[in-house]
Amino acid sequence: MTILFSVLLIFGAAFIGPMAAKYFRNVSGWVLALFPLTVFVYLLSYIPLVSGGEVFRESYTWVSYLGINLSFYLDGFSLMFALIVSGVGTFIMIYGGGYLGADPKLPRFYFSILLFMGSMLGVVLADNIIALFIFWELTSISSYLLIGYKHEKEESRKSALQALLITGSGGLVLLAGLILLGMMAGTMEISEMLSDPAVLADHPWYLGMLICILIGAFTKSAQFPFHFWLPGAMAAPTPVSAYLHSATMVKAGIYLLARLSPVISGTVEWTYIVTITGAITMLISAWLALAHTDLKKLLAYSTVMALGTLTMLLGMGHEYAVKAVAVFILGHSLYKGALFMVAGTIDHEAGTRDVTQLGGLRKLMPFTATFGCIAALSMAGIAPLLGFIGKELVYEAALSAAIFPMFFIFAAVAANVAVVATSAIVVLKPFFGEFKETPKKVHEAPVSMWIGPAFLSVLSILFGVLPFMIDGTLITKAAASIAGTPELVVSLSLWHGINAALILSVLTLLSGIGVFFLWDNFRSSKVMQGYDRVLGVAPKNGYEHTLNGILSFASAQTRFFQNGYLRYYLLTLITFFVVLTGYTIVAKTDMAMMLDFSDIMFYEWILAGVIITAAFAAVFASSGLVAIAALGVVGYSISLVYVLFSAPDLAITQVLVETLTVILVALVLVHIPKFQGYTAPSSKIRDGIIAAGAGLVVTLVMLAVLTLDFDPYMSEYFAENSYVVAYGRNIVNVILVDFRALDTFGEIVVLGVAGVGVYGLIKFGRKLHAKEGTNV
Amino acid sequence: MEPLLAIVIGVLVALSVYLLLRKNLVRVVIGVVILSNAVNLLIFTLGRLDRGIPPLIAAGEYVPTEAIANPLPQALVLTAIVIGFGLFAYALVLTYRAYTEMGTINVDDMRVAEPAYKGEELPETAVTEGEEK
């Protein structure tokens, strides 16, 4: 098995998924879980090697001359992420099978979620930044399908589009950033950038590249002010939220920043932008959670808080921060995945996920309640769970921040107070207290729906109590990859003695419990409602206004250009022709036009005068008959030009065609009444100027062409071969029927089609009128 | 002669463009006729002009023995004249047909296929789908 194969296996499973849903019915989730499980076990086999300091690289040539290859890179950090993706993914398949059970759209769910899983594995394993980008976009697309799963609901479609537009437009900016990065580093492979971190900070493009990459990462990871799409995405079915919106997709931005941080971090710009954006997101969203009573919204905002924390830590970038990132990612994935699944189970069994309508469910669903509580304890950061270790490290990191340490300590503590309260709300409200009647009669969920939370929450305890299980095997190398210092060693422990971080933890816990007890009043207070309006709802409205603005701009623009008036289309086209060609001829040629009238015979002057006079008469005649007669004069005069200048065939054709033209116009005009449309004199003047300009440009272009030497190559070829090859003495005719016979054939076809069209238009029209006549 | 014809062609183009921008569909079609004449003349002129030496091979000869006029633009223009006539005939009948269907030859009133914009009334002559029912 190779890394490529493990990614392809999941993509392959996406196509098997819909069939599996049909054949295995109730157990299809369990069957499909075998695919991510296989990948998970395969990746586990790398742990001894990776923790020993090895890295693995696989490369398949793709568009090599652009430096684009399908290459994979496995080191401590990508291994940890890939394990989370495949491990949580395994339980999500089982859970999804149980949760969506009888839903007829289940095959579609399997397809989309496995497509997403494969893409996400690709993101965290890709070595080539373009390959990474393609997987990145695939996660956006598959998440669009997943969020819009309940496509019959307008809210789902809107949320799906919102997530797609925000992550997709961020992705576009990211592509620009990645290409800049590749050009600056001279390689598209992350592994090569990491092994030889060229000095990018002094490069003139550094700031532009950094901002592009940050916008990509911030939109994907829902950083302020893009944070609103994640709570909006809760329209997705819960298995999707548990997977995409806690453990995997939203962390892709974090992954990217962490992955590239040895290459692009460490500058003043990085430190300020990333740290402060992260801290603001963390603080704002932690408290936004408390304005909501929907379990999933509560969890979604606390996820945004976690993403903010991780961003802040990456911005700091020192040793504590890097350790905290590695531990926090793992800890958060474990407890948040479990809590989302628990929230989904409650919703599934009780028919509501509004915490104010839930209570006392612990006796009815003991397993779900137990595992939910364990996960919530980890989220609240209570010893001895992994969440505690993670939070301690966050505090340690904030305490040793290089800039504004007091601000970051305050922000971290304040945000975690809200998280403690949120953790308490999401489990204490539904499971404890008085039993409340719910829309559905509550039963314990089937095993498929609590096995995931069970495993994940037990791991939270296990890794918390026995941190040596992960520190040497996973965390050390993951942290070392982020820091870019292979020699970094992480040793985790629960007890650090009484220090500042521990005191802050106790303070956080007590305040959080206090907030929990005050929550019922606090939530409906004016302060909280206003807070939600300004920071939660307003950015979303801003997005919607922008979107509507773009749409109405687009329709106004379409209306302006595609106004339905033929004249304005022509006016636009001709004006562009006049301006652009006119500019070129004036600016780019030397204007040495040949204006030599010496060789012109007197009758040629007269002929030219007749053509021009007749043409003016055809245009400005007040009577239709005069106009037709003048049109005929123009045509016959032109045939005289052909006669004078050695083109007898043209003259004959022109006379015939001109005769027919005049007859046809006369015939038709008899049936059409005289039309005198009023046109404002200003429009006439405008049209006249444009028309004069067009004529002038054509004359200038012709005069410019006439100054060039004439190349007779083709003409001589036809003259020399006309008789020798084609046995004809009239060279023009030979060209038409022999050398260019296919053109002439095409011409005949065109005439035939026009003839059929003319016949049809007249014939069909008469029938139509006859019918109308009988009806009346 | 070429410079003089270049000016004549310029005048013809200007007049035909002016006609193309009119509301009266018949005048637009006349504009098309003049424009195609102008373009034919343009191709012919740019192939350079010669007086009285049509591109023919004398009897008994294999190749032209004396200078001849350029045959290539003549062949191109010959095709163009005929195609131009086809286009014109079709456009003219279409005009006639449009008049019988819509009762107008004012291009501004022919808006059946155009969306009715807010605050804009469709001309009475236009037949909309709703009215047909």
Interface residues (C-beta under 8 A of the other chain):
Chain A: R559 G564 Y565 L566 R567 L570 L571 I574 M593 M594 L595 D596 F597 D599 I600 E604 W605 A608 I611 I612 A615 F616 A618 V619 G624 A627 L631 V634 G635 I638 V641 Y642 L644 F645 S646 A647 P648 D649 L650 T653 Q654 V657 L660 T661 L664 V665 V668 L669 H671 I672 F675 G677 T679 D687 G688 I690 A691 A692 A694 G695 L696 V698 T699 M702 L703 V705 L706 F710 P712 M714 S715 F718 A719 E720 S722 Y723 V724 R729 N730 I731 V732 I735 L736 R740 D743 T744 E747 V750 L751 A754 G755 G757 V758 L761 I762 G765 H769
Chain B: M1 E2 P3 L4 L5 A6 I7 V8 I9 G10 V11 L12 V13 A14 L15 V17 Y18 L19 L20 L21 R22 K23 N24 V26 V28 V29 I30 V33 I34 N37 A38 N40 L41 L42 F44 T45 L46 G47 R48 L49 D50 R51 G52 I53 P54 P55 L56 I57 A58 A59 E61 Y62 V63 P64 I68 A69 N70 P71 L72 Q74 A75 V77 L78 T79 I81 V82 I83 G84 F85 G86 L87 F88 A89 Y90 L92 V93 L94 T95 Y96 R97 Y99 T100 E101 T104 I105 N106 V107 D108 R111 E114 P115 Y117
